[in-house]
Amino acid sequence: MPLLPEPLQRLTQAFERLPGIGPKTASRLAFYILKAPDPVSTELAEALKGLRASIGTCPVCFNITLADQSQCDICGDAHRDGSIVCVVEDPMDVLAIERAGAFQGKYHVLQGAISPIEGIGPDDLRIRELEERVKAGGIQEIIIATNPSMEGDATALYIKKQLALYPVHITRLARGLPVGGDLEYTDQTTILRALAGRQDM
Amino acid sequence: MPLLPEPLQRLTQAFERLPGIGPKTASRLAFYILKAPDPVSTELAEALKGLRASIGTCPVCFNITLADQSQCDICGDAHRDGSIVCVVEDPMDVLAIERAGAFQGKYHVLQGAISPIEGIGPDDLRIRELEERVKAGGIQEIIIATNPSMEGDATALYIKKQLALYPVHITRLARGLPVGGDLEYTDQTTILRALAGRQDM
């Protein structure tokens, strides 16, 4: 006999599959939804429905965007400085930097970092596409904002080597970032400091 | 301009409305669902759909149950000892005790605790229904397992007074529970100890 009525058990298990949500949090969320006003549940269900079909990848910077857009809002924003490009691992890193609110350039999302252990090499990332953007001209500075981890550092060094022949200034976010940490968890003040103190590499 | 594409923003906001989930966790969950295999998202959406309509309240013990059941699985289980009834505040407390796996009696869910601050009095709880169950006979022991908080203690004392005239043994979970804490967060070992060391009141 299950401990919970089947529909509640099912919702609990669906929550448990999400990262960072254990059995107790999952059942707490399920019970909350059971008692909460109706919009809490229906809005979550509606938002889940068709999420993936509606989200695509920007062909310029490889950040996420609406599936029917030819490029993302940031790439299409004429007010942003296209001569300075911030290179990050994931779309969540773009979000973290945008939240800090101090960067007015554009982005390039690598979609990961070089990791021999996980079998991810340079060709699995959007590094070639970054090189194409640099080759096309108009970019004066590349800020490498990969995570301050072994993989992020390796990726940064690889990119620096790949772009060595181009007349572009390459910087890396200052080591205000906690080493071994994750960019997306960094608080806004630290991100602001790291942007301001970025150094030549 | 929103920081995220609208469908992702919407999902993030839906997650943010859940208890204990802040903006960063919410966006992390939304990004996870975007990248996760399809069942993670569809199963969550399906489980949310019609949850409330499918869940009802057991008319005997007031625990949650399937809407079309005349009583819950525990009340209907002939193998469980109906002469011993454990009184808890919420359905999640039943789950916590069932997970400990040491209790073979039945339950009574008060659906809250007496709290003058929140304006919850004895009549807002299922105390009268508990008295009716005791009056009907067959119950030898009432284990009061309300939270070890001011409200839980007040509720326990009130119930003890209400049942004073009936020939029923009233016990309270042992003070192995951390005072001021919440029953549903208690680890299983502590619950087992509290059950074993329950005391007369």
Interface residues (C-beta under 8 A of the other chain):
Chain A: M1 L3 L4 P5 E6 P7 L8 R10 L11 Q13 A14 F15 R17 L18 P19 G20 K24 T25 S27 R28 L29 F31 Y32 I33 L34 A36 D38 V40 S41 T42 E43 L44 A45 E46 A47 L48 K49 G50 L51 R52 S54 I55 I64 T65 L66 D73 D77 D90 P91 M92 L95 E98 R99 E184 Y185
Chain B: M1 L3 L4 P5 E6 P7 L8 R10 L11 Q13 A14 F15 R17 L18 P19 G20 K24 T25 S27 R28 L29 F31 Y32 I33 L34 A36 D38 V40 S41 T42 E43 L44 A45 E46 A47 L48 K49 G50 L51 R52 S54 I55 I64 T65 L66 D73 D77 D90 P91 M92 L95 E98 R99 E184 Y185
